Amino acid sequence: MLDKSVRVLRALEREGAATLAQLQVATGLPRATAHRLAAALEQHGLVRRDGEGRYRLGLGLLALGRAAADGFPLAELAHPALRALRDDTGESVQLFVREGDARRCVVSLQSAHGLRWIVAEGALLPLAVGSAGKVLSGATGEAGWVQSVEERERGVASVSAPVVDGIEGEVRAAVSVSGPVERLGRQPGRSVGDRVVAAATTISTAIARAGYHPHRGAGGRGR
């Protein structure tokens, strides 16, 4: 039953809002089951109904998200380097971690430009496309970065580099700079690659000094 409840929440994450019929299609669950689970989640504040009677994610998830973030110090440790990278490049900056066969955006800092590429914090994106997905899949160029141009979204370019666990040498996250192709060009790595690598290295050093090991999950600190 838990798996089915999560299926309802994931469907609402993708769809934003859904009628019961749409929720049934999105989850593949029988109508009665989808209705029962949505009603139960609504009682716990994890699902809500909007003015049109459609199901949406509930505000109770905000508290859970904050609690999860508090137990995930990687984002906090990465913030100084990510802000510096955003200010230096003038483009949007993200930090992604792998989640199964996808990647989750755990930090997103927006560019000050009116024309910019925005990735919402918490967004779940595919691994197969985009420079960050490739980095989290183990691909790293000779210069330490990977670039992509219009792979996932038309008109968008990105450059990513790995955050590495200094103890085990494994890729734990990906730092990414993304923005319009008209500013970053079709070879974005040439202009921002070294700076993305420097930021990723700074974060790798920060987590090593803090004794934080991302593979241990939330609260995984040790000295």
SULKAGI-V373596 format. One line per field, one symbol per residue. ss: DSSP state (2 for helix, 1 for strand, 0 for the rest). phi: phi as a letter, one per 40 degrees, with the letter a starting at -180 (. if undefined). psi: psi as a letter, one per 40 degrees, with the letter a starting at -180 (. if undefined). Layout:
BEGIN
ss=???
phi=???
psi=???
END
This chain:
BEGIN
ss=0222222222222220010222222220002222222222222000111000001110022222222222002222222222222222200111111110011111111000000000000001110000222222000000001111100000011111111100000011111111112222000222222222222222222222200102220000100
phi=.cdccccccccccccgaacccccccccgcddccdccccccccccgcbbbcccgccbcccccccccccccccbcdccccddcccccccccgbcbbbbbcbgcbbbcbabbccccccabbbccgcbbcccbgccccccchcacdcgbbbabfcbbcgbbabbaccbcccbgccbabcbbbacdcccgcbccccbdccccccccccdccccccgcbdccgdgcbab
psi=ddddddddddddddddihiddddddddeiidddddddddddddeeeiihaeeeihiiiedddddddddddegeddddddddddddddddeiihihiiigbfahhhehhhiieidhihhhhhehhiiddiidddddeeehhideeihiihfddhhehiihiiihhhddefihdihhhhiaiddddiegddddedddddddddddddddddefhhdeeahegii.
END
